[in-house]
């Protein structure tokens, strides 16, 4: 059975129909239409194909021959590491509706477990449909195909040979002024390729200066390569990122796209025509990122009038650019002669040719203009009269367009050219609406055949475009001949046609040309409502429109004022999130607020409060932010997913800052439910990773593991490596806590593998996370000294890293905390104390953390003094440091107090920490506090209090399956566990403690061969050791009695004593402990 189906039948959101593509070089018949008669004929000739429904459900469909019965079709899908098969029927049964139903049934097979899973249970949630169901502005397909070539072509083999080397370069750059034949050269070269390369073409215009629209066109064009993975990047581009965080970075979308291409062997060529029309810096920055990370199989060809504004120095220095400029593109004397010989009825003299060459200087468009002006001229005298008035400068050429081209046409052609010159793209239906001529299709064909600067776009639906210079000249002349009133009517008609055909963007631009700002405002409002504004992510385009509206008209539309303010907020440069908002931001919100209040539009007012809450939170004004978001949630309608989740996000982040883990978990569960109901898979997945972290801090390891495993079953691991890597690292930590070290190592390795594939996230954060996990695993294997040195090395590597990222600060705090803990476990109180003092210094400076001097313990003489209680309390006045980190540092101080013999000070501190940690749901810290309290009470000879709090800690730890958190406390805690064991009931807590004690013994054996039975178990007498050997050898009680010459009752008494001392209750358990302790 082949591993890959040779064809793909998939739903195209762009074409709103099913399409068929080959995956292995095979091409389906050109006239094949899924669902029609040709469909069933085609099915008889193939054996398999991949099917993708509009909802994203998919399966592989295969034909199988049953001996004696004929051929039948079956659907296959891999689910939870097994293949599921479903019967489809015979060929005539394979309707598209039937295929969709079967594909959806596979989705229904994937269901979440109703209860929280055990550590070994994997749970799969139903796959959500793609979040692209909302309407999107249509793309003009004619922009994705090169223009049709003129028949009057001159062979240019020298330039074609230059382009033939495209596979040897990352970038082929064709730069020259207008009219030098750049597009014609590339187009003709493509047509002459014996083996046509896999090419994607995008014709750019000024409307593509919106970054999202630009990349949407580009990624859509690349779908021509028939690779379904290209759709993943496009879906990610159009997905809604939680606005309260930040839009999905373009670099992340491009990384998904590039990673897919890296896995393909076929070379691809992406051609961008007229790149010079782009002026948006973010487009240049993102395109520069694309160039910097191109896989070997992707090559770029830029056609532009000027050098693009991104870094070419490195590419040129590395020999990775193939360039053609005006000097190479100029027609040579021979090429000019060849062109004129094909277009003129008579040969020109060498003198005329020399003069003409001087005038044109090899300008291809000038030659074309000249050939048009010479049409109908049959004598040398007539030709020379034309040449005498021909000039190559721009104004004369514009005059020439009118005097020699326009005026040479019939009256009806002239009128048609003038009236349609306002259109950037032309189709027969659009031209008929604008001109009123029902013969527009015939006229377009006539104009094209006459070479009147009209290019037919290479698509089947009859779209054309004028040459840019020609269109400008015609527009200038139209205003003179037709008058301003007629021009306004033309724009009005065009706008109406665009609106009727769902092309709202083009309709808005036409109305702006008309100068009807009232209508422009109405159309923009319709555009915003149709696309729900934030769904488009095209803030640049919207802001450009808002800026062109007069203020009095803008203020009459509260939705536009609000949308303008939002575009100012979310349209800021992602690389400069602290860029101040202009004063107009609050003014716009105020205008919208007054209008919505006057009409009792609570939901609209709620959106304003949500935006204000976010802005105030970003500015650090948290009390005001909470007030705004609370009000927003009261007013917002239930279906306002974006704005409700934004307000909840602000509340959740503030709660996280205050350490209210229980409350924050509930808030983020609400956010997750909102995104799930809205079908936004990407936003929901990001929240799930955060929920996993919150469950860890709450001490709910089972639920944390559930969230991480759930993500790994749902994520596309090819395209969402950051979240998948995070899930693997989260599971690695959980397995460490469960003392399942080998499984923890496997999860860590898988996370590292994914991290290597995805470089667009801060590597220092990832390095700190992975190095910390690796160090913990080393410590768990008894290599504590090596683990400590590894963590110090990690800090040294990070010395040049900016710590402004809060997550980096969190990971830095975790790594430094473990340095303190490992130092204490190794008995180095001095180093531990110095690290704690340095950490206090860093907390007091919030997130400004120079770490060069942290590479070794500080040598400050004053740091040798023991810590004072007032050093601790001062932390709680610093609102910049999250409460959970402040509390974590206090726990380190308590550990140091215990190590220094200051049990009373430790007890005082821990007693203050416990109630607030427990109430806020900080379960991991609550457990650590109780374990430390047990040790502090015991140090003060308060045995009863020690055992009471230890029993509470054990019940909590048992519920979460904790082991390492207890094992990492060291010998003192295990002495307490040993003493507590006889007082525990038999099950299940007793077995749990026995397992902990055995794990502790195994851990100590990895680092020492010194007998430790005397510290953990009560020593056996010499006679009990003899009984134990015979017992383990399999002798019965009477046999042992005869061997030792004692009574059977004596043997029974000695066996019970052995069981008590080894803390077991049967022979098998006694044998295991004896082997662990090397007693045999």
N, C-alpha and C positions, 0 to 999 in steps of 0.2 A: 504494500500500500504506500503510495507516495506521501512524503511528509508535507508537501505543500501543494494545495490545489492550484491548477494552472489558470483558473479564472476567478474573478471576484464579481459578484452581483451585489451592488450596494446602493443605498439611497443617497442621492445627491441633494443636500439642502439648498445648494445654489440653483440647480436646475429643477428642483421639486419633482424629480422622477428617478426611477431606478436606472443605473448605468452598469455596463459590463466592461471589464478591463482584463487584460491578460497579465499574468505575474511572471511568466517564464519566457517571454518573447512571443508567445502565441497571441494572435489578435482575433477577436470575434468578428463575424461577418458585419460589414458596414451597415446593412439594412436591418440588423437584429434589434427588435424592440421587446423587452421583457413583458410577458403576459399575452402577447399576440401569437398568431399561428406560427410565425417564424421561430418563436421561443421554443415551442415543443419540438419542432424539427431539429433545432440546434441541440436540445437536450439529448435527442437520440444519438447524436454524433460525439458526445463527450462522456466522461466517466466521473467527473467531480468538479465542484466549485465551492467557494466560500461565500456565505450569505450574510449581509448586514442589513437589518431592518431600520426604519426611521427612528426607532427608540434606542438604537444601539445594541439590541439583542443580536446575537450572531451564532452561527454554527457552521460546520463543514458538512456538505451534502455529497454523498457518494453513491454510485450505482453498483449494485452487486448482482451477480448472476447466480440464480438458484437452479441447480441441475434439474431439468425436467419441468421447470416452471417459468423460466424466462428471467427478465431483468426487473429488479426492484430498487427503489431509492430509499436510503436511510440517512438520518441526520446524526451527527456526532458532536459532542462537546466535552471538554475536559473540565471536571469539577472536583475540587478537593483531592487532587492527585489521582483521580480515576477517570476513565472515559465512560460517558453515558451515551447510550444509543437509543434512537427513537425511529419507528417505522414511518415512512412518508407515503409510500404507495408506488404506483407505476408512473410512467412519464406524464400521462395525461392528468394525473392528480396534482402535479407540481405547480399549482397556481401560486401567485405571489401572496395571496391572502393565507393560503395554507402554510407556506413557508414562514410567514410572520407569526402565525399562531404557534407553530412548533418551536421557533426560536424563543418566543416569550415563555413557553413552558419550561425551557431550560433555566430561565431566570428565576421562575417560581420554585425550582428545586433548591435554590441557594437561600436558606433561611437561617436567622440567628437563633441560638439556643435561648429558651425563655428565662433560664436562670443563669447566675454568674458562673462561669466555667471554672473548673479546677485548673491547676497549673498546666496540665497536660492536654486540656481540651481546646480544640480549635473551633471557632465559631464564624460562620459566614452570614453576613447580612444581605438582604435582597439588593441586587444591583440597581441603582437609581438610573433613570433615563438621563441622557445628556442635558446639561443646563443651557441648551441653545434653542429652546422652544419659542422664545419671545421673538417678535419680528425684528429683522435686521434690515438696514438700508441695502437695497440690491446692488450688486456689483455689475458694472458694464462689461460684458464678456468680450466686447470688441477690443478692450484695452489689454486683453490677455493673448492677443494674437498679432503677429507682424502684419504690416500693411501689404496689400497685393502689389506685386512688382509690375512696373511698366514694361512694355515690350521694347522700348527704346533703350536698351542697356548696352553699355560698352564693356567688353571683357576687360577685367582688371586682375590678371593672374598674379601680378607681383604682390598685390594687397591680399588676395585670397591665400596665397602661400604664407603670408605673415600671420593670418588668422588660423591657418591649419595647425599651428603649434599651441593651440589653446590648452590642451591637456597638460602641457609642461609648466603652466603658470597658474598661480592663484587668481590673478586679476589681469584681464585684458581691458585696457583703458583706451577708448577712442575719443579724442578731444579735438574739437575744431569749431569754428563759428558756424552760424546757421547757413544751410545751403551747401555744405561741402560734401554731401552724399554719404554721411555716416550711416544712417539707417538703411539706405539702399545698398550700401556695400555689405553690411552684415546680413541683410535679408537675402541678397543674391548669393552670398557665400553659403548660407544655410541651404539654399535650394540646390546648390551644386555638390553638396556632400554625398558621396556614394553610399556611405553608411551614416544616415542622419543621427546626430547625437541626441541624447535625451535632453530636450531643451524646454525651458520655461521662459516666456516672454511677458514683460510688463511695460506698457506704454504709459509714462507718467505725465501728469499735468499738475497745475497749481493746486487743484483740489486735494491732492495727495499729501499735502503738508501736515496733515494730522497723522501722528505716529501710528495710531491703531489702524487707520484706513490704509496707510502705506503698507504695513506688514500684513494686513488682511488680503490686499491684492497680491502681494508677493507670495504668501503661503498658499493662496488659492491657485495661483499660476503653477506652483510646484506640484499640485495634485495631478498635473498632467503626466507626472512620472509614474502614475498608477501604483503608488505605494500607500496603503491605507494609513500608515503611521503618520503621514503628513497631516492628516486630519486632526491628530492629537494636538499638535502644536497650534493649529488654527482654533480648535475648541478651547485650548488654554488661553489663547489671546483674547477670545471673546467672553471668557468666563468672568463672573463677578468676584473680585477679591473683596474680603471684608473691608469696607471703607474706613473703619476705625483704625485699621492697621495701616495698610498702604496698598495701592494697586499692585497687581502682579508685575514684577519688573520685566521689561522687554527681554533682558538678558536671559531670564529664566525660560521664556517661551522659545527663544532662539537656541538655547542649550538643548531643549527637548528636540527641536528640529535637527540640530547638528548631530546629536547623538544617534538619531535614526539613520541619517545619511552615512555616518561612520561605519555602520554595519552593512552597507551595501557595497557591492563590488563594481557596479556599473558607474561610469563617470557621467556627471550631470553638468549642464551649462545653464546658468541663470543670466538672462539678458535684460538689462534695464535701459529703456530708451528715454532720452531727455531727462537725465538725472539732474541737470542744472536747474530745473524748475523747483527743486526742493530747497527750502531755506530754513526749515525747522532744525535747530541744533540737536534735539533729542533723536531725530531720525539719523543724522550724521553719526551721532555717538553710538547708537545701536547698530548701525551698519558697520561702523568701525569694529565693534565687538564681533560681528559676523566674520569680517575679514580676518581678524586676529585668530579665530578658532576654526577656520575652514578645514574640514576633513580633506583627505587627498582626493576624494571622488567628487567634490563640488568645486566648480570654477565659476567666476563672475566675469561678465562682460558689461562694461558701462559705456553708454553712448551719451555724451554730454558736450555742451558748448564751452564749459570751463572746467578747470581742474577741481575735483570735489574737495571739500574742506575737511578732510580727515587725513590722518598720518599715513603718508606714503613712503616716508624716508626709509623705514625698516624694510618694507616690501621691496623697494628698489635696491637697497643695499644687499639684500639676500637674493637678488635676481629673480624675484617672484612676480614681476609685472611684465606684461607684453603690451607695448604702447604704440598707438598710431596717432599722429598729430596732424595739424593742417598742412605742414610741409610735405608729409607723405600722401595726404589725401588729395592734394591739388592734382588736377588733371595734367598729365604730361602733354607735351606737344603732340605726340603720337595718339594719345587717347582723345585729345580734343579733335584732331583731324578725323579720327574714326567716328566720333559722335556726329560731327557735322556732315560727313559723307552719308550717314544713314538718314539724316533729316533734311538736307538741302538738295534741290534738283540740279544744282550746278556746283562745280568745284571752285573753291576760292583760291585766289592767287596767294603765293607765299608772302607777299607784302601785306595783304589783308590779314592773313593768318597771324603774322608776326605782331601786327598792331592789335589784333583781337586778343592775343595771348597776353599782351601787356596790360590791356584793359581788365580782363577777367582774372588774371593771375591764378588760373586753374580753378576758379570758383564754379562748382558743378551747377548750382542753381542758376548762376548767370548764363551758363551755356544753355540751360533749359529755357530760360527766359528769352534768350536770343533766338533759339530755334522756333519758339512760338511767334515771335515778332516777324520772323522771316517766312512764315507760312503764307503761301499765295504769291510770294515774290519769286519770279522765274528768270530774271535777267540779272547780270552782274551789276548793272546800274541801279536797279531797285534795291538790291542787297546792300550796295555801298551807301545808298541814302539812309537806310535804316542804321547801318553801323556808325554813320556820322553823328547820330543823335543818341546813341547808346552809351550809358554811363554805369559804372559799377557802384557808386556811392548809394547809400540807403534812400535818401529823398528822391533822387531821379528814378530809382527802381520802383518806388511806390507810385510815382507819377506814371511810370511805364505800365505798371499793372492796370492802371485805369485807362490810359490813352491807347496803349497798344494791345492789351489783352481784353479788357472789359468792353471797350468801344468797338472792338472787332467782332463782337458777338451779336446775335439777333436780339431784338428788344425783349423777347420773353426770357431768353437766357440771362440777359443783363439783370432784369428784374428779379429773377430767381436767385442769382448770385448775391445780389445786394440784400435781399430779404433773409436769406439763409446764412449769411455771414456771421450772424450773432450766435450761431450754434457751435459749440465745441465738438459735438458729434452729430451726425445727420443720419436719419433713416427716412425711407419714403413716407411712413405714416406721420412722423414729426414734421417733415417738410410740407406735407399736404395740409397739416393743421396751421402752420405758420403762413404759407403762401396762398392757401385755398386752391391749389392746383391738384387735381386728381391724377395728373400724369407725372407726379413727382418722381416716381420710380424710373420712368423713361428719361426724364430730364437728368437725373443723377447719372444714369448710365451714359447718356450723351456727353455730359460734361467730363466724365471720367475718360471716355474714349478720346475726347479732344485734348486730353492732357492739360486741362485747365486747373491744375494744382488741387485737384480733388483725388484723394487716395481711398480706394476701397479697402476697408478693413477685412482681413482674411477670416471671415466668419459667414455662416450661412443665412443670417437674418438681415443682411443688407444694410450694414452700418458703414458710414464714410466719415472722412474728416478732410478739412481744407488744410493746405500748407499754411503754417502760422503767419508768415509774412503776407501772404496773399489775403488771408482772412482779415488781418489788421487793415490792410489797404482798402478792402471792400467795406469794412465797417465805417472807415473814415469817409468814404464816398457815399455810403448809404445815408449818413446823417445830412450830407449836403443835398443829395437828390431827393430823398424821401421826406425829409423833415423830421423834427423831433417828435411830433405827434404820432407819426407812422412808426417810428422806432419804438416808442412806448407801447404801441399796440402789438408790435411784434414780440416784445418781451412779455407782455401780458398773455398773449396767446401761448407762447412757449411755456410759461409758468403753469398755465392751466393744464396744458397737455402733460407736463411732468407730474403734476399733482394727481391727475386722473390715473396715471400709470404707476403710481407708487414711488416715483423718483423724487422724494421730498427735498433731498439735498440740492438737486439741479433746479427744482422749482424755487427754492429760497434764493439761489444765486441769480436766477432770472428776474425775480421780483426786486432784488437789490439793484440790478442794472436798470430796472424800470423806475426806481426811486419811490416806489409805493411802500413806505415803511410800515403802514398799518397792516397791509396784507403780508408783508414780510414777518411781522410779529405774530400774526395769526398762524402762518405756516410753520414758523419755528415752534410755536406752542404745540401745534399738532404733531410736529416731529418729536418733540420732547415727550409728549404723552404717549405716542405710539411706541417709542423705544424705551420708555421708563427712565430716560436720561442716563442714570448711572450704568445701565446695561451696555451702553455704547462705548463707554470709556473714551469717547472722542471729545475731550474737553477743549482741545485746541480749536477745533472747528466751531464749536458752540460759542466759545469766548470771542472768536473773531466776528461772528454774527452779532453777538450782543454789543460789541464795541461800535458797530456800524449803526445801531438803532439810536434815534434821537432819545434823549432822556425822558421827555414828556410822554412819548409813546411807550417806552420801556416801563415806566412807572404805572401805566394803566394795566399791566399784566403781571400780577403777583407771582405766577408760576415762573415767568421769565426772570424776574428779579431774583427769586430764590435760586433758579438754575444758574444764573450768572454768578451768584455768590458761591455756589457749590463748585462751579468750573474754576473759579479763582482759587478755591481751597485745594481741590484735588488735581488741578492742572499745574501745580507747582512742580519744579524740577525734583524728581525723586532723589537725586543726589544731594539736594540741598533742602531737606525737610524743615529746617529752621528758618527758611526764608520768610520774612514778615509779610503778613497779609496787607494789602493796600487799604487805606481808609474807606474806600468804596465798599468793601466787603460788608461791614456792619450797616452801612447806609442802605444797601440793597436788602439785607435781611429785615431792616426796620420798615422799609416800604412794603415788603411782602407781608410782614406781620400785621401792620395796620389794616391792610386790605382784607386779609383772611379773618382778622378779628371782627371786622365790620360785617362780614358775611357768616360769622359763626362757624368758620371752617376749622374745627378743632384738629383734624388730622394734619392740615397744612401747618397750623401753629405748632403741632408736635414735631414736624420735620425741622422747623426753625430751632426749637429747643434742643433737638438732637444734635444739630450742627454746632450750636453754641456750646453744648456740653463737651463735644469732641475738641473744639478749639480751646476752650478753657483748660481741659485736661492736658492738652499738648503744651500749654503755656505754664503748667504747674499749678494752676488755680483750682485745686481739687474740690474744695468745698462748693464753689460755684458750679463746677462741672457736675457734681452729684445732684445739686438742686435742679439744674437744667434737665439732666437725663431722667430724673424721677418724674418731672412734669411731662416730659416727652412721652414716657411710657403710659402715662394716664390718658394722654390725648390721641396718641397714634392709633389708627385703625389696625385691626388684627392682621390684615394682609400686607401691611407695610413692613415686609421682611427686612429690607436693607436698613431702614431707619430704626426699627426696634432692635435689631441685632447690634447696630452701632451704639445705641444707648446702653444696652446690656453689657457690651464690651467695655465701655468706659467704667461702668459700675464694677465689673469683674476685675479690671486691672487695678482699680483703686483698692478693692477688697484684697487683691493679691499683695499690694504694697503694705497693707495693714496686717497681713498674715491671717485673714479670715478664710481659711481653707474650706471649711464646710460650706460657708455661704457662697464662696466663689465657685465651688464645684457645681452647686445648684444653678448658679447663673449661667455657667458655660454649658450645662446640660440643656438649658432653655435655648441658648443660641444654637446648639447643635440640632435641636428639634426644629427650629425655624429654618435652618438651611436645608435640612432633610426634606421638610415639607415643600420647600421651594425647588427641590431638585438640584441644588447647587452642590455638586459632589466635591469640588475642590475646596470650598470654604468649610464644608462639613469635615473633610479629612484633616484639615489644619487644626480645627477645634478638637478633634479626637485625640491628636497627639498631645495637646495641652491638657486634656482631661486625664490622659494617662499620667502625666507629671503630677497633676493635682491628687490623683488617687495614691500615688507614691508618697507624697507629703502627708496625706491623711492616714497613711499606714494600711491602706486597702490594696495589698499586693495582688490579690486575685482579680479585682476589677481593673487594676492597671494593666495586668497581663491581658485581660479580655480586650481592652481598647487597642493595645498594640497588635495583638493577633488579628483582631478585626480589620485593622488597617492593612495588614499584609495580605489578607485574603481579598481585599477590594481594590487595592492600588494597582495601577499599571506600573509594574516595577521598571519598565523600560523608560517611562516618562516622568515618574515622580520619585526619583531617587532620594531627594532630601527627606521627604516624609517617611519613605521606606527605611532609609538609613537610621532616622531617629527612632522608628519603631524597633528596629533590631537592637540599637544601643539601649533603649529602655528595657527590652526583654533581657539583655545581658545583665543589667543591674539587678533585675528581679531574680534571675537565676542565681546570681551571686548571693543575694540575701537568703535564698532557699538552700544555699550551700551546694548547688548543683553546678560545680565549677566547670566541668567539661562542656555542658550545654551553654553556660555563660560565654565560654571561649568561642564556641561555634557562632553564637549570635554576634559577638564582637567582630569576628572575622568577616561575617556576611555584611555587617554594617560598614566595615572598612572597604570591602570590595565595591560597594555602591558609592561610597564617598569618592573613591578614585575616579568613578565615571561622571561625577557631578562636581564641578569646580566652582560653581557660581554661588557659593555660600562661604562665609568667613572661615578660612582654613584653621586659624588659630583657635577658634571656638571648638571646632571639631577635634583638633589635635589635643586640646585640653580634656575634652570628654573621653576620647579614646585612650589617651595615655593614663587618665585616672582609672578607667576600667581595667586596663592592662596591669596597672600597679596593684589594684585590689586583688586581681587574680594571682599575681605573684605573692602577695601577702597571704592569701588563702592557701597557697602551696608551701607556706613556711619560709618564703624568701623576703622577709620583711625589710631587711637592710637594703636589698636590691630595689624593692618597691619604693622605699624612701628616696633613694638616690635618683630613681627615674622621675619622680615627681619634681625634685629640685631641678633636674635637667630640663623638664618641660617648662618651668618658669623661666629658665635661662633663655630658652629658644623664643619665648614670648616677650622678651624684654623690649623689643621695638614695636610692640603692638599697642594701638590705641585702645584703652579700656572703656570707651564711652558707651559701648554696647551693653545694656543691662544684663543680657544673657551671658555675655563674657564675664561680667562681674560676678554673676552667680556661679559660673563654673570655676572662676579663679578662687572664689571663696571656698568652694567644695574641695578643690585641690589643696589649698593652704590648710584647711581644717584637717585633712587627712595627714598632712605633714606633721601637724601638732600631735594627732592621735598616735601615729606610728612612732614618733619621737618618745612619747610617754610609754608606749609598750616596750620600747627598747631601753627604758630607764633614763633617758636623757632629758631630765626636767629643765635643765638650763636652756637647751635649745628650744624646747616647747614654750617656755615662758617668753623667750625673746621673739618667737614667731607670733605669739598672741599679742604682745605689745605692738609689734609692727602692724598686725591686722587691725588693732584698735586705731592706729594712726590712719590707716587707709579708710576705715569707716568714717572717721571724722572729716575726711576730705571727700566723702561721698564717692562719686565715680571718677575722680581724678586720681589715678593710681600709677605713678611711676614705680616700676617694679625691678629696676636694675639692681637696687640695693637689697632686694629680697633673695638674691641668688644664694646667699649664705646667711646664717643667723646673724643678726646685728651684733656688733661688738661694742655697743653702748654700755659704758660701765654702770650707768644708772638703771639699765634694764635688768640687772641682776637682782634688784630688790623684788620681793614678793609683791604680787598685785594687791591693790587696795580695793575695797568694796566700792568706793566712789568712782573708780575707773569704769566699773560695770554700769552703774546707774546712769552715767552720762550718755551712754549710747542711746537710751530711750528718748532722748530729746532730739535726736537727729532724724528728721522725717525723710531724708533723702535715701537712707538705707532701708530696704525692705525689712519688715519686722522679723520675718523668718530667718534672715541672715543675722540680725541683731541677736536673736535668741540662740542661733547656732554658735555665735561667738561666746555667749554667756555659758553655754554648755562646755565649751573648751576651757573656759576659766574654772568652772566647777571641777573638771577633771584634774586640772593642775593643782587646785586647792587640796583635793584628795591625795594626790601624789606627794604633796608637800606636808601632809599630816594636818592640814587645816580643815578637819572634818566639820567643825562647827560653822565656819565661814561658808563652806560648800553647802551645808544643810540650809543655811539661811537663804542663800541664793536660789537653790533648787526649789525650796518651798514657795518662793515668790513666783517662780516660772511655771510651776505645775498647773495651777488653776486657770491661768490665761491660755496656756497652750491647749489644755484639754477642752476648754469652752470653745475655742476658735477652730477646733477640729484638726490641729496640727498633731496627728497621731504618731508620726515617726518621732517627733521630738518628745511627745508625751511618754512614749515607751522608753526613750533614752533617759529622760528625767527620772522616771521611776526606778530604772536600773541603778542610776547613780545615787538616788536617795537610799536605796537598799544598802549600798556600800557605805554611805555616809552614816546611816543609823548604826550599822554594825561596827564602824570604827569608833563610835561613841558608846559602844556596849549596850545599845538599845535594841536588843535582839528581837523582841516581839514586834516593834515597829518595822524593823528591817524585813522580817518575814511577811508581814502583812502587805507591805508595798511591793515586795518581790512577787508575792502570789498574784497581785493585780497585774504586774508587768507580764508574768508568764501567761496568764489568761489572754491578755491582749496579743502577745507575741504568737501564741499558739493559733489564734484565730487567723492571723495573717501568714502563718507558715514560716515566720522568721527563724533563722538560725545564725547567720553571720553577725547580725546586729548584737547577738548575745555572745557569740564566740569571740568577737573582736573586743569585748570588754576586758578579757584577760583573766589571769588566775584568781584574782580576788572574788570575782563573781561566781566562779565555778566552785569555790569553797562554800559559798553561800548556797549554791544549788545542791551540793552534796549533803549539807546539813539539813536542807529542807526536804530532801527526797523521802525520808522515812515518814514524814507527816502528810505526804500527799496521798490522795485516794488512788486506787489502782489504775483506773482508766478515766479519761485519756491523758490527763495532764502528767501522770506519773511516767507513762511511756515516752511522752514528749521530752521530759527532763532527762530520762535515761538515755535517750538518743542524743541529746545535747552533750551529756557527759562523755559518751563514747566518741562523739565527733571531736570534742576537745582533746581527748587522749590521742586520737589519730592525728590531729593537727600538731600536737607536741612531738609526736614521733618523727615528724618530718624535719624537725630542727634539732632534736637532741636524742641521745640514746640513754640518758640518765633515767633510772627508774623513777616513775612519778606516782606509783600506786599509793605511796604514803600520803601524798597531798590530795589525792582525789578519792581513793578507796581506803577503807580500813585494812591494814596489813593482815595477811593470812598467817596463822601459826604453822609450824613445821608439819604437824599432823594433818592440818587442813590442806596443806599443799599436796601431801601424799594422797589424801582422799580425792582431791580434785583431779590429779593425774589418772587415778583409776576410774573415776567417774567419767572423764572425757574419753578414756579408752574403751568405754562401753560396758564396763562391768556392772552387774546388778548389785543391789545393796547387800544381799547375803554373801556374794562373792567378795565384795570389799571387806566385809566383816571377817571372813575366813582369812583373807590375805593379811589383815592387820591384827588379827587375833583379838577382836573386840566384838561386842554384841551388835546385833542389827539396829537396836534402838540407839546405841551410841553413834553408829554411822548416820542414822537419820538426823540426829541432833547436829552432827558436824556438817552434814550437807545443808541443813537449813541455815547454819551460821555462815557457810560459804556464800549461799544465795544472798543473805542479808548484806554481807560485806561487799560483794560484787554488784549489788543492786540489780539482781535478776531474779527470775522465778522458775527457771527450768534448765535442764542440762544443755540444750542447744545454745541458749543465751550465755550460760556460764562458759561454754567452750569458746564462743566468739570473743568474750571479754578477755579470757585467758590468753588467747592468741594475740589480741591487740596489745596486751600488757607484757607479752613475752614471758608468761609465767610457766610455759610448758618446756 
